[in-house]
Amino acid sequence: MNDMSNAERPALNKLFRLQWEPAQDAHVLLYPEGMVKLNQSAAEILKRCDGTRDMNALIADLEQAFNATGLGPEVRAFVADAHSRGWLE
């Protein structure tokens, strides 16, 4: 599995669009072949993958937004998984 370094700034792959889907009552990732329904955590992480934040800034932003600490390992694991699925570039 390729680990993203802290310097990398994950960004949503251009083939995917993240949006709120009222019918699903959830955020979804739309792509030419279909749709992925996301849980709240995944949506919050992907919303911040806009190419402007490195991993440390992304994690800090999430920890501040949710008044939590120690999210780093889970966020890094999710970002690595999303990257391997082609959602992020």
Helices and strands as residue ranges (DSSP letters): E 17-21, E 26-31, E 34-37, H 40-47, H 55-65, H 72-84
